[in-house]
Amino acid sequence: MGTDTMSTHSADIPEGMNPDAAAQWPPRELIDSFLGSFDEGLWPGEATAFPTDDPEAVAAARQFRDTLSHFASGVTVITSVSDDEPVGMTCQSFASVSLHPPMVMFIPAKTSRAWPKMQRAGHFTVNFLAADQQQVSNTFATRDADKFAGVDWTPGVTGAPVLPGVLGHIDCTVHAAYEVGDHYVVIGKVQDLSVDSDQPPLLFYRGAYRTTD
């Protein structure tokens, strides 16, 4: 990547973000163009694009998804604030990365409209959903433009929304983002975190919500 491109990206990097992350990013103009055409982000059961005219590819993709569905995961809602508006998406692809320094990751699909907004903002909060928050998961998995209607959220230290009733939250700045297949791997540097409830978690297993009860 040339020096001119790097300097253009560097001018858009929010405070506290790793400058190396800019090397992985498209220009702001391209990010803005994504927002009007891409579907909303990753959620439990979401299909990703593959060659539907290739029966072998379809069968392989189905086998891959069916096999991975046997790995039970928690359910999160990833939130941010972009252009003074809250944005969020349901995501089950979340994990811890590093203890020192504390880092986490989530994996939005390339078709996500929410991720480019979070990328531009430079921060996000991971909200761990409780067993009674299936509707919250469903709401943030839709393409509804007003997902936050009636949600009495509070800003975390980065300004990203912390949802009411969640088990806990982790507030992060974007440290790096990498293109991997049909998704992005987003690394967040933890700025704040809290355990907010001792309720049982919302889980996702074999294409359906589960609880520990």
Phi and psi in degrees as GROMACS dihedral restraints (atoms count N, CA, C in turn):
[ dihedral_restraints ]
;  ai    aj    ak    al  type     phi  dphi    fc
    3     4     5     6     1   -75.2    20    10
    4     5     6     7     1   166.5    20    10
    6     7     8     9     1   -64.7    20    10
    7     8     9    10     1   -39.5    20    10
    9    10    11    12     1   -62.9    20    10
   10    11    12    13     1   -40.3    20    10
   12    13    14    15     1   -65.3    20    10
   13    14    15    16     1   -43.6    20    10
   15    16    17    18     1   -61.8    20    10
   16    17    18    19     1   -41.7    20    10
   18    19    20    21     1   -67.3    20    10
   19    20    21    22     1   -33.6    20    10
   21    22    23    24     1   -65.5    20    10
   22    23    24    25     1   -43.9    20    10
   24    25    26    27     1   -65.0    20    10
   25    26    27    28     1   -42.3    20    10
   27    28    29    30     1   -60.3    20    10
   28    29    30    31     1   -31.7    20    10
   30    31    32    33     1   -66.3    20    10
   31    32    33    34     1   -21.6    20    10
   33    34    35    36     1   -99.3    20    10
   34    35    36    37     1     4.0    20    10
   36    37    38    39     1   -80.7    20    10
   37    38    39    40     1   119.8    20    10
   39    40    41    42     1   -64.5    20    10
   40    41    42    43     1   155.2    20    10
   42    43    44    45     1   -59.6    20    10
   43    44    45    46     1   136.6    20    10
   45    46    47    48     1    92.8    20    10
   46    47    48    49     1    -3.4    20    10
   48    49    50    51     1   -95.2    20    10
   49    50    51    52     1   145.3    20    10
   51    52    53    54     1   -64.4    20    10
   52    53    54    55     1   119.4    20    10
   54    55    56    57     1   -59.2    20    10
   55    56    57    58     1   -27.1    20    10
   57    58    59    60     1   -63.1    20    10
   58    59    60    61     1   -23.8    20    10
   60    61    62    63     1   -62.4    20    10
   61    62    63    64     1   -27.2    20    10
   63    64    65    66     1   -61.6    20    10
   64    65    66    67     1   -27.5    20    10
   66    67    68    69     1   -64.7    20    10
   67    68    69    70     1   -20.2    20    10
   69    70    71    72     1   -94.1    20    10
   70    71    72    73     1    -3.4    20    10
   72    73    74    75     1  -100.2    20    10
   73    74    75    76     1   149.2    20    10
   75    76    77    78     1   -79.0    20    10
   76    77    78    79     1   165.7    20    10
   78    79    80    81     1   -62.4    20    10
   79    80    81    82     1   158.6    20    10
   81    82    83    84     1   -57.1    20    10
   82    83    84    85     1   -38.1    20    10
   84    85    86    87     1   -59.9    20    10
   85    86    87    88     1   -38.1    20    10
   87    88    89    90     1   -72.2    20    10
   88    89    90    91     1   -40.3    20    10
   90    91    92    93     1   -57.6    20    10
   91    92    93    94     1   -46.8    20    10
   93    94    95    96     1   -60.7    20    10
   94    95    96    97     1   -35.5    20    10
   96    97    98    99     1   -68.4    20    10
   97    98    99   100     1   -28.4    20    10
   99   100   101   102     1   -62.3    20    10
  100   101   102   103     1   -35.7    20    10
  102   103   104   105     1   -65.1    20    10
  103   104   105   106     1   -24.7    20    10
  105   106   107   108     1   -92.2    20    10
  106   107   108   109     1    -5.1    20    10
  108   109   110   111     1  -129.3    20    10
  109   110   111   112     1   -19.5    20    10
  111   112   113   114     1   -88.4    20    10
  112   113   114   115     1   149.7    20    10
  114   115   116   117     1   -73.2    20    10
  115   116   117   118     1   168.3    20    10
  117   118   119   120     1   -71.3    20    10
  118   119   120   121     1   174.1    20    10
  120   121   122   123     1   -73.8    20    10
  121   122   123   124     1  -164.1    20    10
  123   124   125   126     1   -75.5    20    10
  124   125   126   127     1   134.6    20    10
  126   127   128   129     1  -147.9    20    10
  127   128   129   130     1   163.5    20    10
  129   130   131   132     1   -56.2    20    10
  130   131   132   133     1   126.2    20    10
  132   133   134   135     1    88.2    20    10
  133   134   135   136     1    -0.3    20    10
  135   136   137   138     1   -65.8    20    10
  136   137   138   139     1   139.9    20    10
  138   139   140   141     1   -90.4    20    10
  139   140   141   142     1   144.8    20    10
  141   142   143   144     1  -112.5    20    10
  142   143   144   145     1   161.8    20    10
  144   145   146   147     1   -72.6    20    10
  145   146   147   148     1   137.2    20    10
  147   148   149   150     1  -154.2    20    10
  148   149   150   151     1   165.5    20    10
  150   151   152   153     1   -67.1    20    10
  151   152   153   154     1   100.9    20    10
  153   154   155   156     1   -72.1    20    10
  154   155   156   157     1   -14.5    20    10
  156   157   158   159     1   -90.4    20    10
  157   158   159   160     1     5.8    20    10
  159   160   161   162     1  -116.1    20    10
  160   161   162   163     1   101.2    20    10
  162   163   164   165     1   -56.4    20    10
  163   164   165   166     1   -37.4    20    10
  165   166   167   168     1   -66.8    20    10
  166   167   168   169     1   -39.9    20    10
  168   169   170   171     1   -65.7    20    10
  169   170   171   172     1   -39.7    20    10
  171   172   173   174     1   -63.0    20    10
  172   173   174   175     1   -45.8    20    10
  174   175   176   177     1   -64.0    20    10
  175   176   177   178     1   -41.1    20    10
  177   178   179   180     1   -66.0    20    10
  178   179   180   181     1   -40.6    20    10
  180   181   182   183     1   -65.5    20    10
  181   182   183   184     1   -40.1    20    10
  183   184   185   186     1   -64.3    20    10
  184   185   186   187     1   -42.5    20    10
  186   187   188   189     1   -63.8    20    10
  187   188   189   190     1   -40.2    20    10
  189   190   191   192     1   -61.1    20    10
  190   191   192   193     1   -48.9    20    10
  192   193   194   195     1   -65.7    20    10
  193   194   195   196     1   -42.0    20    10
  195   196   197   198     1   -63.1    20    10
  196   197   198   199     1   -39.9    20    10
  198   199   200   201     1   -66.4    20    10
  199   200   201   202     1   -47.2    20    10
  201   202   203   204     1   -67.9    20    10
  202   203   204   205     1   -22.3    20    10
  204   205   206   207     1   -65.6    20    10
  205   206   207   208     1   -15.8    20    10
  207   208   209   210     1   -82.8    20    10
  208   209   210   211     1     0.1    20    10
  210   211   212   213     1   -97.8    20    10
  211   212   213   214     1   111.3    20    10
  213   214   215   216     1   -72.2    20    10
  214   215   216   217     1   137.3    20    10
  216   217   218   219     1  -134.3    20    10
  217   218   219   220     1   159.4    20    10
  219   220   221   222     1   -76.0    20    10
  220   221   222   223     1   170.4    20    10
  222   223   224   225     1  -121.1    20    10
  223   224   225   226     1   131.6    20    10
  225   226   227   228     1  -124.2    20    10
  226   227   228   229     1   161.4    20    10
  228   229   230   231     1  -118.9    20    10
  229   230   231   232     1   121.8    20    10
  231   232   233   234     1   -92.3    20    10
  232   233   234   235     1   128.4    20    10
  234   235   236   237     1  -126.7    20    10
  235   236   237   238     1   160.7    20    10
  237   238   239   240     1  -160.9    20    10
  238   239   240   241     1   178.1    20    10
  240   241   242   243     1  -128.5    20    10
  241   242   243   244     1   121.8    20    10
  243   244   245   246     1  -129.1    20    10
  244   245   246   247     1   128.7    20    10
  246   247   248   249     1    53.5    20    10
  247   248   249   250     1    41.4    20    10
  249   250   251   252     1    67.0    20    10
  250   251   252   253     1    12.9    20    10
  252   253   254   255     1  -119.8    20    10
  253   254   255   256     1   134.5    20    10
  255   256   257   258     1   -70.1    20    10
  256   257   258   259     1   145.4    20    10
  258   259   260   261     1  -137.7    20    10
  259   260   261   262     1   147.1    20    10
  261   262   263   264     1  -159.5    20    10
  262   263   264   265     1   158.7    20    10
  264   265   266   267     1  -151.6    20    10
  265   266   267   268     1   147.4    20    10
  267   268   269   270     1   -77.9    20    10
  268   269   270   271     1   139.3    20    10
  270   271   272   273     1  -150.9    20    10
  271   272   273   274     1   127.4    20    10
  273   274   275   276     1  -101.6    20    10
  274   275   276   277     1   -11.2    20    10
  276   277   278   279     1   -89.9    20    10
  277   278   279   280     1    82.3    20    10
  279   280   281   282     1  -137.8    20    10
  280   281   282   283     1   144.2    20    10
  282   283   284   285     1  -160.4    20    10
  283   284   285   286     1   159.5    20    10
  285   286   287   288     1   -78.5    20    10
  286   287   288   289     1   152.6    20    10
  288   289   290   291     1  -121.5    20    10
  289   290   291   292     1   -47.0    20    10
  291   292   293   294     1  -145.4    20    10
  292   293   294   295     1   142.6    20    10
  294   295   296   297     1   -89.9    20    10
  295   296   297   298     1   -36.0    20    10
  297   298   299   300     1  -139.3    20    10
  298   299   300   301     1   103.0    20    10
  300   301   302   303     1   -75.3    20    10
  301   302   303   304     1   157.6    20    10
  303   304   305   306     1   -68.4    20    10
  304   305   306   307     1   123.1    20    10
  306   307   308   309     1  -141.1    20    10
  307   308   309   310     1   150.8    20    10
  309   310   311   312     1  -133.1    20    10
  310   311   312   313     1   172.3    20    10
  312   313   314   315     1  -142.7    20    10
  313   314   315   316     1   152.5    20    10
  315   316   317   318     1  -137.0    20    10
  316   317   318   319     1   162.9    20    10
  318   319   320   321     1  -129.5    20    10
  319   320   321   322     1    89.6    20    10
  321   322   323   324     1   -79.3    20    10
  322   323   324   325     1   150.2    20    10
  324   325   326   327     1   -71.9    20    10
  325   326   327   328     1   154.0    20    10
  327   328   329   330     1   -62.4    20    10
  328   329   330   331     1   -22.0    20    10
  330   331   332   333     1   -81.5    20    10
  331   332   333   334     1     1.3    20    10
  333   334   335   336     1   -70.8    20    10
  334   335   336   337     1   131.6    20    10
  336   337   338   339     1   -86.5    20    10
  337   338   339   340     1   -25.2    20    10
  339   340   341   342     1   -72.0    20    10
  340   341   342   343     1   -39.9    20    10
  342   343   344   345     1   -60.7    20    10
  343   344   345   346     1   -45.0    20    10
  345   346   347   348     1   -57.5    20    10
  346   347   348   349     1   -34.8    20    10
  348   349   350   351     1   -67.0    20    10
  349   350   351   352     1   -41.8    20    10
  351   352   353   354     1   -65.7    20    10
  352   353   354   355     1   -40.1    20    10
  354   355   356   357     1   -59.9    20    10
  355   356   357   358     1   -43.4    20    10
  357   358   359   360     1   -67.0    20    10
  358   359   360   361     1   -37.5    20    10
  360   361   362   363     1   -70.3    20    10
  361   362   363   364     1   -35.9    20    10
  363   364   365   366     1    86.8    20    10
  364   365   366   367     1    10.1    20    10
  366   367   368   369     1  -151.3    20    10
  367   368   369   370     1   162.4    20    10
  369   370   371   372     1  -161.4    20    10
  370   371   372   373     1   158.7    20    10
  372   373   374   375     1  -122.2    20    10
  373   374   375   376     1   135.1    20    10
  375   376   377   378     1   -97.0    20    10
  376   377   378   379     1   118.1    20    10
  378   379   380   381     1  -104.1    20    10
  379   380   381   382     1   119.8    20    10
  381   382   383   384     1   -84.8    20    10
  382   383   384   385     1   119.0    20    10
  384   385   386   387     1   -80.6    20    10
  385   386   387   388     1   143.2    20    10
  387   388   389   390     1   -87.5    20    10
  388   389   390   391     1   166.9    20    10
  390   391   392   393     1   -60.3    20    10
  391   392   393   394     1   -27.0    20    10
  393   394   395   396     1   -91.7    20    10
  394   395   396   397     1    14.6    20    10
  396   397   398   399     1  -112.8    20    10
  397   398   399   400     1    33.8    20    10
  399   400   401   402     1   -59.8    20    10
  400   401   402   403     1   -39.6    20    10
  402   403   404   405     1   -66.0    20    10
  403   404   405   406     1   -34.6    20    10
  405   406   407   408     1   -62.2    20    10
  406   407   408   409     1   -45.0    20    10
  408   409   410   411     1   -59.1    20    10
  409   410   411   412     1   -46.1    20    10
  411   412   413   414     1   -63.8    20    10
  412   413   414   415     1   -40.9    20    10
  414   415   416   417     1   -62.4    20    10
  415   416   417   418     1   -45.8    20    10
  417   418   419   420     1   -79.0    20    10
  418   419   420   421     1    -6.3    20    10
  420   421   422   423     1   -92.0    20    10
  421   422   423   424     1    -4.9    20    10
  423   424   425   426     1   -90.8    20    10
  424   425   426   427     1   175.2    20    10
  426   427   428   429     1   -94.9    20    10
  427   428   429   430     1    11.4    20    10
  429   430   431   432     1   -57.7    20    10
  430   431   432   433     1   129.6    20    10
  432   433   434   435     1   -71.7    20    10
  433   434   435   436     1   -20.4    20    10
  435   436   437   438     1  -118.1    20    10
  436   437   438   439     1    61.3    20    10
  438   439   440   441     1   -65.7    20    10
  439   440   441   442     1   -24.3    20    10
  441   442   443   444     1   -91.2    20    10
  442   443   444   445     1     6.2    20    10
  444   445   446   447     1   -59.6    20    10
  445   446   447   448     1   122.8    20    10
  447   448   449   450     1    77.9    20    10
  448   449   450   451     1     4.3    20    10
  450   451   452   453     1   -95.4    20    10
  451   452   453   454     1   118.6    20    10
  453   454   455   456     1   -89.7    20    10
  454   455   456   457     1    68.9    20    10
  456   457   458   459     1   -81.9    20    10
  457   458   459   460     1   159.6    20    10
  459   460   461   462     1  -122.4    20    10
  460   461   462   463     1   147.0    20    10
  462   463   464   465     1   -76.6    20    10
  463   464   465   466     1   138.0    20    10
  465   466   467   468     1   -79.9    20    10
  466   467   468   469     1  -170.0    20    10
  468   469   470   471     1   -65.6    20    10
  469   470   471   472     1   -27.9    20    10
  471   472   473   474     1   -87.1    20    10
  472   473   474   475     1    -9.4    20    10
  474   475   476   477     1    98.7    20    10
  475   476   477   478     1   -10.8    20    10
  477   478   479   480     1   -70.5    20    10
  478   479   480   481     1   145.2    20    10
  480   481   482   483     1   -67.6    20    10
  481   482   483   484     1   134.8    20    10
  483   484   485   486     1  -103.4    20    10
  484   485   486   487     1   121.8    20    10
  486   487   488   489     1   -82.1    20    10
  487   488   489   490     1   147.5    20    10
  489   490   491   492     1   -71.3    20    10
  490   491   492   493     1   145.2    20    10
  492   493   494   495     1    82.0    20    10
  493   494   495   496     1     3.8    20    10
  495   496   497   498     1   -78.6    20    10
  496   497   498   499     1   159.6    20    10
  498   499   500   501     1   -69.9    20    10
  499   500   501   502     1   -35.0    20    10
  501   502   503   504     1  -175.1    20    10
  502   503   504   505     1   171.2    20    10
  504   505   506   507     1  -147.0    20    10
  505   506   507   508     1   154.2    20    10
  507   508   509   510     1  -129.1    20    10
  508   509   510   511     1   119.6    20    10
  510   511   512   513     1   -98.4    20    10
  511   512   513   514     1   127.8    20    10
  513   514   515   516     1  -136.0    20    10
  514   515   516   517     1   156.0    20    10
  516   517   518   519     1  -101.4    20    10
  517   518   519   520     1   151.1    20    10
  519   520   521   522     1   -71.9    20    10
  520   521   522   523     1   120.1    20    10
  522   523   524   525     1   -93.6    20    10
  523   524   525   526     1   -40.4    20    10
  525   526   527   528     1  -163.0    20    10
  526   527   528   529     1   158.9    20    10
  528   529   530   531     1  -144.0    20    10
  529   530   531   532     1   133.4    20    10
  531   532   533   534     1  -129.2    20    10
  532   533   534   535     1   138.2    20    10
  534   535   536   537     1   -81.3    20    10
  535   536   537   538     1   123.6    20    10
  537   538   539   540     1  -137.4    20    10
  538   539   540   541     1   106.7    20    10
  540   541   542   543     1    60.8    20    10
  541   542   543   544     1  -127.5    20    10
  543   544   545   546     1   -97.7    20    10
  544   545   546   547     1    20.2    20    10
  546   547   548   549     1  -136.3    20    10
  547   548   549   550     1   173.5    20    10
  549   550   551   552     1  -115.4    20    10
  550   551   552   553     1   141.7    20    10
  552   553   554   555     1  -100.5    20    10
  553   554   555   556     1   115.7    20    10
  555   556   557   558     1  -107.7    20    10
  556   557   558   559     1   122.2    20    10
  558   559   560   561     1  -100.8    20    10
  559   560   561   562     1   127.2    20    10
  561   562   563   564     1  -113.6    20    10
  562   563   564   565     1   137.3    20    10
  564   565   566   567     1   -92.9    20    10
  565   566   567   568     1   121.4    20    10
  567   568   569   570     1   -69.8    20    10
  568   569   570   571     1   128.5    20    10
  570   571   572   573     1  -107.3    20    10
  571   572   573   574     1   -26.2    20    10
  573   574   575   576     1  -164.1    20    10
  574   575   576   577     1   154.3    20    10
  576   577   578   579     1  -158.3    20    10
  577   578   579   580     1   157.9    20    10
  579   580   581   582     1  -159.8    20    10
  580   581   582   583     1   143.7    20    10
  582   583   584   585     1   -91.2    20    10
  583   584   585   586     1   120.9    20    10
  585   586   587   588     1  -108.8    20    10
  586   587   588   589     1   -14.0    20    10
  588   589   590   591     1  -159.8    20    10
  589   590   591   592     1   153.9    20    10
  591   592   593   594     1  -108.4    20    10
  592   593   594   595     1    22.1    20    10
  594   595   596   597     1   -72.7    20    10
  595   596   597   598     1   159.7    20    10
  597   598   599   600     1   -67.1    20    10
  598   599   600   601     1   155.6    20    10
  600   601   602   603     1   -84.2    20    10
  601   602   603   604     1   160.0    20    10
  603   604   605   606     1   -88.8    20    10
  604   605   606   607     1   128.0    20    10
  606   607   608   609     1  -117.5    20    10
  607   608   609   610     1   162.5    20    10
  609   610   611   612     1  -131.7    20    10
  610   611   612   613     1   125.5    20    10
  612   613   614   615     1  -150.3    20    10
  613   614   615   616     1   127.8    20    10
  615   616   617   618     1    52.7    20    10
  616   617   618   619     1    44.6    20    10
  618   619   620   621     1    78.7    20    10
  619   620   621   622     1    14.4    20    10
  621   622   623   624     1  -145.3    20    10
  622   623   624   625     1   156.1    20    10
  624   625   626   627     1   -70.3    20    10
  625   626   627   628     1   145.7    20    10
  627   628   629   630     1  -137.6    20    10
  628   629   630   631     1   162.8    20    10
  630   631   632   633     1  -131.8    20    10
  631   632   633   634     1   171.6    20    10
  633   634   635   636     1   -86.5    20    10
  634   635   636   637     1    -2.5    20    10
